[in-house]
Amino acid sequence: MQSSEQDFLPYAAISFIGPGPAIVFAPHPDDEVFGCGGAIMRHISAGDSVRVIVVTDGAYGSAADFEEYALTRQRESILAAEILGYGVPEFWNLPDRGLEYGERLIQRILASIEACAAELVYAPSWWEIHPDHRVLALATAEAVRRSPRPIRLAMYEVGVPLQPNALLDITDLTERKAAAVACFSSQLAQQNYDKQIAALNRFRTYTLPRTIEAAEGYLVLAAEELRGGMPSLMTRKDRLAVRGENGPAPASPLVSVIIRSMDRAQLREALDSVALQTYPRIEVIVVNAKGDGHTPLAPWCGRFPLRFIPSNVPLSRSRTANIGLDRADGEYLIVLDDDHFFQPDHIACLVEALQGQSAVRCAYAGTRLELFSTEPQPGESVFHEPPQAEKPWKPDALPLHAILFHRSLLDLQCRFDENLNMLEDWDFLLQAMRHTAFIHVDKVGLRHRNHKSSGFEEKADGCPSEAVTATAFGNRENDRKEIDEADTLLARDMPLTQNVPSSNTVENGFNGHASTTNLSGSHPPGRDAELDRLRDRLSKCEAELANHQSLVEAKNADREVRNVELDRLRRSIHELLAAQLKTQGKLNPATTSANRSRLGCDAVHESPSWASSAPLRFGARLVRGRYGKAWDSLRHGIRPAGRTIYKTLPRHLADPLIRIIYRHFGPMFAGFDDYERWRRELGITPKETYEHHPRERRTTIDSVSIPDDQMQGRITAHGHFSYSGLAKEKAKYLFRLTSRWPCS
């Protein structure tokens, strides 16, 4: 079928992206306006609540004061928000160009989405070239994928045009958007972003009618589409851009991902699913099972190192897996075939489940099974069936790729049987089950593509998979049935391993002696005493074993209690984070109002009218008796004029003049840097002052301490009285005070 233009771009504009509430994630202050300012205004006009979160401080590369530059950009976003009409943006103040893709960021985004019950989530697209834009796009997409509600993600464009599936008509909003863009003067001084964004919005009308003069482009995806796998939504070039990031390796256990590669076309998609993992420390080991002619691979899989193990000859699946196990350095290991892929949080969830579990070495998540022949079969199935020793091992119960296991299983001789040509993965799981239990993580972590050629359907000889399973694992099943409960407990409880040989020896000796006795019909001398001693020793071993078993059960119970407490603490953290977000939402309007008031005060103080009214304010303070304020305003008002005169005079006249002024009128300049420096150089000390008593509602005159030494000058008492008659009466009282100094 021949394609048309409508298959690539919309040929009709829409007036509304979708119903709210809406939440907007902007990587820097200005992206919320540049990318989706029109959509925000549409939501506001429809009565939707809109919450805007600016993730980074946007202060990277500022030559001036770092904090002041960040505040400047915040003020610009606040001014633009007033024009758009949504309120006040929220600032997370994460470092510009330091945004890290991982669980911490994803969990914070998800908590914000759920706190406001957003139905529509705006974020930059993963086509962007700025690293913060790409990281925020991937983290937001993963948060939307995890949301339990059927929400939608709308990716907007800023630095790189995306391939939209929705064009929003903003013809009637262009002037308001331009006014909001103009608020970011610090950025417009560096680049003509206003013209570029206007041109991008104009360019988006290419497939639209002439009456539409501006439009914003969006790629709108439902959460269900993201659950189908983000890599499949990207082009090869986009996946390379995503995988090109590399950050510092955190102090987390190393996980080795072993990929058995037949160089299928789906290998790139499998590698992309590893690159999108939110777990921070992974190594990727790709083992060539094809032989000659394998496609070369880059040394990096996203931010994770990749090692390619070559081979000149084709390798069996078992041999390929064993080579990967031998080359792996990780504390935890997981095997992946090149036609399957992980969900982004698969490894992170499994590692979290295993950490702190010393007795458990395997964790697995749910699997979404897709049946493939030449075409995908209709429908999918999701299963979480755990491994069960009592039931036959079904190939569709637990795929190996869903399981993360500890490398200590290798020390217990768990390997892939290279004598098996099929179902070798399940043989490995049977071996692992002899040594450990399996922890289940209740979420889908793997998309498992089951091909008819994969060993899980009928074979060429017509033997169905169940018969092949029974034949291949007959010996394993017999071995498993021969392992009794005591052996299992002893294998899990290493301190008892020293007692196992002696216990078995005692039992075998006892049985041997009993057989000999029955056959001969007589008891050699001392045999009964020896049998009693052996029975006593066996009883002690059994008692010790039972004691250790009870200790293990007690520890397991304690672990369950701790897990419950850990879950409670996690819920508390999420609740506190949600409360913090709500509180910040309430504080932001007050902060914005305070900032506007401060800016208004600064503007008033810098205005010519404020300077011209200085004499009036000075006179008003004198009339009101506020002599201290009047004196300070006079000093600060005279100082600029004095500086001007000082700079205009010749140096040989200015210096003597300033010394004369300082010597005779020093108190007028007290506290000024120039005067204080001159005073210290000459060793002039200020006049001695006495303890200041703060003004209160009532002051007892007896509480004022009088210095013993004679003091020069006069004492002036100044008071305010509600009635004029009281003033004369109080004056008489003050003049009757016993004092060594005259009063006025």
C-alpha positions, 0 to 999 in steps of 0.5 A: 500500500502506498503511503501518503503525507497524512501517515507522517504528519497531521493535516488538521489542527486541534484546539485542545490537547486533552482534559486536565488536570495537567502537569508540566515538567520543564528541564529549565526555566523557560522551557515550559513557555517555549515548548507548551505555553500555548497548551497551558493557556488552553488548559487555563481557559478551559478551567483545568488546574495546571501545575508547572515544575521547573526541574533544574536551576538553569544556572550552568555556565553563569560567569556572575554570581551563581545563586543570583543568576538562578534567582534571576531565571526563577523571577523570569519564570514567575513573570511569565507564569503571570502572563500565562495565568496558571499561578506560580511554578515550582522549582526543584533546583536540581543542578543544570546539566546534572540531571541523572536518569534513575529511580530517584528522579522517576519516583519524584516525578511519579509522586508529583503526578499522583499528588495532583491526579494529573490526567495529562503530563507534559515533558520534553521529547527524547529527540532533544539534544540537550542532556537534561531534556533527554533525561527528563523525557525518559524519566517522565515517560517511565513515570507515566508507564508506571502510573496505575491510572490511564494517563497520557504523556504529551511530549513537546519540542524546544531544541529539535522538532519532533514527529508530532501526532497532534498540532495545537492551533495557537493563532489567537495566543501568539501575542500572549506567548510572545509576551511570556517569552519576552520575560526571559531577558537573560536568555534572549541576551544570549540567543534569539530564542523569541524569533526561533520559537516563533519560527518553529510555531510558524513552521508547524502550520506547513500542513495546516490551512492558511487561516492557522498562523501558528501551532505547537507540535506534540507527540501524545502517547497513552501509558498503555503504549509506553508499557508496550516498550519505549524502545519500539517507539524510537528510531535507531538514531534516537536510541543511539542518542539515548545510549550515549550518556555516561555518568559516575558509577554509584556504589551499588552492586554490579549487575552483569547482563549476559546476552546470547546473541545470534545477531538477530535484527532485534538485538538493537532493541534488546540492547536499548532495553538494557540502556534504559534500565533505571538501575545505576551500575550494569555491565553488558556482556554480549557473547557471539553465538552466531560465529563469523559475520556478527555485526560489530558493537560499540563499547557502550550500551548507553551509560553502561560498558559493553564487552563483546566476546567473539567466536569464530564458530557457532556456539550452542545456547548452553556453551554461550551462557557458560562463557558469559558466566565465566566473563561476568564480574557482577555480584548479580547476574541475569541472562537475556536473549537478543530477541527479548527485552526488559522493562526499564525498572526490571533490574532495579526491582530485582536487586532491591528485592535481593539486597539484605536477603542472605538466604535467598539468591534468586528473584524474578518478576512477571512476564508478558508472553508474546507468541510469534511465528512469521507474524505476531499471534493475536493477544498476549498473556501475563503470568507470575507463576512461581517455580514449584518442585511438586509440579512438572516444570512447564516452559511457560512458567518462568523464563530465565530472562525474568530471573536475577541470581547471585553469583554464589550459585556458580560456586555451588556448581550451577552451570548450563548443561552443554549436553542438552540441545534444548531446555537448558535454561530450565535445567539451570533453574532446577539446579538453582532451586536445590540451593535457594528459594525464589523471591517474587516481585509482583510486577511485569518486568520482561517481554518474552517473545516465544518463537516456534523455533525457540524450543518451546513448541513441537520439535521437528521429530514431532515430540511435544514439549511436555514429552521432551521436558520429561525426557530431558529432566528425568534424572534431575527430577529423580535427584530432586526427590532424593533430597530430603528436608534435612539435606535442604536445611543443612545446605541453607545453614552453612554452620551445620555442614561440619555435622552433616558427614558425622551424622550420615556416618553415624546413621550408616554405621548404625544401619550396618551394625544392625544388619550385621547383628540381624544376620549373625543372630548374636551380639559381640561383646561391647556392641550394645554399648557402642550402639547406645553411644551412636544413638546418643550421638545421633540424637544430639545431632538431630537436636542441634539440627532442630535448634538451628532450624528453629533459629532459621525460622525465627530469623525468617520471621524477624525478616518478615517483620522488618519487611513490613516495617520497611514497607510502612516507612516507604509509604510514610516517605511517599506521604511526606513527599506528597505533603511537602509538594502540597505545602510548597504549592501553598508557599509558592504564591506567598513567595511570589507575592513577597518577591513582587513586593520586594521588586516594587520597593526596589523600584520605588527607592530607585525612582527620581520621585523618591530622591526628590522627596527626601527633604520632605521625609527628613522634615516629617521625621523631625516633626514626629520626633524621630531624630535618630531616623532623621539624623541617619537620613541626613548623613546618608543624603549628604554623603554622595554630595560629599563624595562628588566634591571630594573627587572634583577637588585637587588631591592636595586640597581634598585630603586636608579638607576631609581630615578637618571635616572628620576631626570636627564633624566625626559623629556625622560619618560614624559607621562609614568605611572611609571615616572608620579607617581614618579613625583607626589609623590615628588611634582615635577611639569613640566616646564611651557609651553606656548600656542601652535599655530597650523601650518597653511598655513599662520601665521602672526607673530603679532598674536603670543603673547609674555609672559611679564615675562622673559623666560629662554632659546632660541627661535628656528624658524624652517621652510621649503622653496621651494627655498634655496634663501628664507631661507637666506632672512627669516633668516635675517628677523627673526634675526631683530625681536625685542625680549627679548630672543636670537634667533638661 
